[in-house]
């Protein structure tokens, strides 16, 4: 298991991250901050039945996780072996109950891999992603968010697209998204009970994806095992007391020196929502962030 550190003051980690954003990624070579990436000739070009691992984090988004996990039961892959890894905290009882419900379901070609961890580790998403990367046995690892739905045919189309591929990083060409949903929206309310649910596809609209951003990073398994997820950047492996903005996704792509390659993947959906689970409900920051998201919409 990957060791993490807690520094005496939160400002230390924030300072390191700002130094990375302003100076490091512009002035220093990525190889100083990671182990060697296996060359394409060293990576296996897998064909046939692929092993794929989906890695997500969930904090106070149990209602959306219900839709994600339901999609693996409603539409299990026929031509791939899937491992579903979810990092969560036992203190988030809604998410815990959702995971327990789905972990009890036997689903063809799907292996449930719940990962309960402490809140300080959960809140720095790179810690869980790094652990998953170093431990994975999969041919490909998809780092995602718990509001992404892998609908009918999604995983099988992914497996087809990855046949014989040896690139380091891929992402879907497009996704389908809802408008910004209020907390009172029937879709979000329905997901609060652990149960099998499904979406109305006509409520989602099609949008292109331009790069392998946080929820859409599909990484070669040999690469993941070799370098982890920002494993050599201590700022991103430091426990924190509050959910941290995910600058590590930018750092990870910088380490790989690529924004990824787009591939055709069917039926990728996202539930967009105004209220962020990472913020305390009713707090000033929560109200401010909700107003910003409404204006962006």
Secondary structure as GFF3:
##gff-version 3
##sequence-region A 1 297
A	DSSP	alpha_helix	10	19	.	.	.	ID=ss1
A	DSSP	pi_helix	20	24	.	.	.	ID=ss2
A	DSSP	alpha_helix	25	27	.	.	.	ID=ss3
A	DSSP	three_ten_helix	30	33	.	.	.	ID=ss4
A	DSSP	three_ten_helix	40	42	.	.	.	ID=ss5
A	DSSP	beta_strand	50	57	.	.	.	ID=ss6
A	DSSP	alpha_helix	62	74	.	.	.	ID=ss7
A	DSSP	beta_strand	80	88	.	.	.	ID=ss8
A	DSSP	alpha_helix	93	103	.	.	.	ID=ss9
A	DSSP	beta_strand	110	116	.	.	.	ID=ss10
A	DSSP	alpha_helix	119	122	.	.	.	ID=ss11
A	DSSP	alpha_helix	125	135	.	.	.	ID=ss12
A	DSSP	beta_strand	140	143	.	.	.	ID=ss13
A	DSSP	beta_strand	148	150	.	.	.	ID=ss14
A	DSSP	alpha_helix	154	161	.	.	.	ID=ss15
A	DSSP	beta_strand	169	172	.	.	.	ID=ss16
A	DSSP	beta_strand	174	177	.	.	.	ID=ss17
A	DSSP	alpha_helix	186	190	.	.	.	ID=ss18
A	DSSP	three_ten_helix	201	203	.	.	.	ID=ss19
A	DSSP	beta_strand	205	208	.	.	.	ID=ss20
A	DSSP	beta_strand	217	220	.	.	.	ID=ss21
A	DSSP	alpha_helix	221	227	.	.	.	ID=ss22
A	DSSP	three_ten_helix	234	237	.	.	.	ID=ss23
A	DSSP	alpha_helix	248	256	.	.	.	ID=ss24
A	DSSP	beta_strand	261	263	.	.	.	ID=ss25
A	DSSP	beta_strand	268	270	.	.	.	ID=ss26
A	DSSP	alpha_helix	284	296	.	.	.	ID=ss27
###
